[in-house]
Amino acid sequence: MAQRRSSRRRAVSGLFLTFVLSFVNLVGIIVTLIALGGLEPWSRWQFIGAFGVLEAASGLANVISPNIWRLPVAEVQTSKRTQIELAGSTLLIPHWAALARFAAGAVLIAVAAWHEGLAPASLALVPFILALAWLFLAISAVFARVALIRPEFDVVQANVRWGGRLRELPPVSLSAIVLQLLFSICTVPAAKLLDPTILYQPELEPSLDASLAVLVASAVAVLLLYVLWSGRVARKARVEQQREAEEHA
């Protein structure tokens, strides 16, 4: 019973930390943009809403994207006779803590909507966010497949001596780290290169051009996934890959 309460407290703490980190990232990005010349042409509330849209989409994608990011590590951790596949049984292992990031994004969207207004077409935000989440997943799968070509150069592991003891850190994928960094800072170039009309008309709603761009990008990503992962897609992973995924879920 005590162990169950301890696990529950850790889970709640993880959710809270993920939720708070979204707002910390927002502050950091706003400070960065101010240092680069300001938020213009975006207003403060418009930018907060745009950041919320990306956070909500990232939060949804992150429910399963860590399983994709781990594929190069699984390639190194398993034997050579096991071919790592994009398998549904490992891909769909949920990481529910990511929903805290989605919740933070939803709060930011609500705040922006309160200031900028809503219209019936604002409902288009739902498929827009879903399409963005799918695009994030597809890009992750593309990066993972490229990393699987030479996983020995992509996966790194460090040993740290602390308190007189040598501690072995878990292996990580460099491509996954780079991709997460790109996802986290993409709002900076977006704010400088894109006009607020992609999300505000002037109420909070995605423009037709923005929606079409996301859908086309998602379609291109699907085609690229088909080409790159051809022959390595399965409903159920092989035993060794499945065991490795469940141990680190």
N, C-alpha and C positions, 0 to 999 in steps of 0.2 A: 504493500500500500504506500509506504513512504517513497519507494522507488518510483511508483507511478506518479505521485504528487511532484516529485523532483523533475521527472520527465515533462510533466505538464507545465511546470514553471519555466523550464528551459524553452519549451515550445512557444509559450506566451512571450517570453523575453525576446526570442528570435523574431517573432512577428512585430513586436513593438519597435525593435531596433531597425528592421527593414523599413517600417513605416516612417520612422524619424529620419532615416538616411536619405529618403527621397527629398525631404524638405531641406536637409543640409546640402544635398547636391544642387538643388534649385538656387539656394543662396550663393553657393560657390560659382555657379554659372553666371548668375546675374552680376556678381562682382567682376568676373572675368570680362563680360561684355561691356560693363561700364569702363573698365580699364582699356578696352579696345575702341572706345569712342561712344559708348552708350547703346541703348536698346533700339534706337530709331532704325527703321520706321515703325517698329512695334511699340505699343504702349505697355506699361507695366503689366496690366491685367491681361492684355492680349498674349503677352509672352508667357505669363503664368498658365494660361489656358493651353497654349501650344505645348508647353512642357508637360502639362498634365495628360494631354493626349498621348504623347510619347511614353510617359511613365505607365499609363494604363495599358498600352499595347505591349510594352516590355514586360510588365507584370504578368499578363496573360501568357506571353510566350515563355517566360521563365518557369512556368509550371512544369514544362517538359524540356526546355532547351538545355539545362544542365546535363541531361542524358546524352544529348548530341555532342556537347563540348567534351564529354568524357571519352568519346569513341577512340581518339588517338591514344589515350592512356590505356584503355582496355586492350588495344592492339599490342601494346608493349607488355602489359601485365599477363596476358594469356599466352598459351603455347602457339607455335607456328602452325600447328594443324587446325587451329580455329580461325576461320576467316570472319573478321568483324563485319557485321551487316547492319543495315538500317532496319532494325527489327521492331515490330510493333510491341512485342512483349517487354522489351527494355525501354523503348522510346516513350511509352505511355505510363511509366512509373511516375506518379505525380509528386511535385515538390510544392506543397500547399503554402509554404511560407511566402512564396512569390506573390500570392494574392494580397499580401499587405502592401506591396508596391502598387498593385492595381488599385487598391483602395485609396492610397495616397494620391494617385493620379486622378481618380474619380473626385476626390475632395477638391483638388486644384481646378478641375474642369467646372465643378459646381460653383466655386468662388468666381471664376472668370465669367461664367454664364450669369451670375447674379449682377455683375457689373456691366457686361456687354449686351445682355439680353439673349432670349431664345426665340426661335421661330419654328413652325411645323417642320421645316427642312432640317432642323437641328437633329432630328432622329437619324439622319444620315451618318451621324457620328458613330453609331453602333457598328454598321458594316465597315465604316472607315477604320475604326480601331481594330476590328477583327482582321481586316485585310493587312493592316500594318503588323499585327502580331504574327500572322502567317508569313509575311515577308521576312521578319526577323528570324523566324524558324528556318526558312528556306536558306537565307544567307548563312546561318550557323551550319546547316548541313553541307553547304558548298565548301565552307572553310574546313569542316571536319574531313570531308572526302579528299581535299587537296593535302591535308596533313597526313592522311593515311598512306600517301604515296611514300613518304619517308618519315615515319613516326619517330625514328631514333633521333632525328634532328628537331623534332617539334616538342617532344616530351622531355621535361627537365625535372630533376629532383635534387633537393639540397639537404645537407646535414648541418645542423646548428649545434654548437657547443654552448650550453647554458647551465649555470649552476654546477659546473664540473661534470655534466653528463652530455653525451652526444645524442642528440635527438634527430631522428629521421623524419623530415617533412614529407607529406604525401606528394606524389608526382603530379605535375600540372601540364596542361597543353599550352604552349606559347601562342599558338594561333587563337585559342579560346580567350586568352588574356587580352591579346591585341583587339579581338573582335568586341569584347565587353567594353574595352576602353573607347573604341570608336562609337559604340552605341551610346555610351554615357556622355560623350562630348558632342554628339552630332547636332545638338540644338544650337551650339555656338556658330558653326558655319551656316546652318539653316536660317538663323535669325539675321545674318548678314547678307545672305544671298536671296532669300525668299521674301515675298511681300505678304503682309497680314491678310490680304484678300483670299489667300488659300484656305483660311479658316474662319474668316469673319466677313459677313455680307450686308450690313455691319454686325448682325447678330452672330452668335457662335454657330457656325455650320460650315462644313467643308465645301469648297467650290467644286464644280463639276470637273474642272481641269485637274485639280488635286486628286479627286477620287479616281478619275480615269488613269492618272499617272501611277497611283498605287496599284490599281488592278493590272495594268500592263506590266509593271515591274514584278508583280506576283506571278503573272503568267510566264514571263521570261525566266523567273527563278524556278518554276515548275519544270520547264523544258530543260534547263541546265541541270536540275536534279536528276531528271530522267536519263540524261546522257552520262552524267558522272557516276551515278549509283546503279546503272544498268547491271543486272546480274548479282547485285549485293543488297537486294531488298527482300525481306522475309516477314512473315506473320509472327513467327516465333524464333527467337534467337537460339543458337546452339548452346548446349548445356554450360560450357565454360564461360561464354559471354554473359549468359543469363545470371549465373552465380556471381560473377564479378560485379555486374550492375546492381544486383540486390544487396550485396555486401556494402556498397558505397552509396546507396540511395538515401 
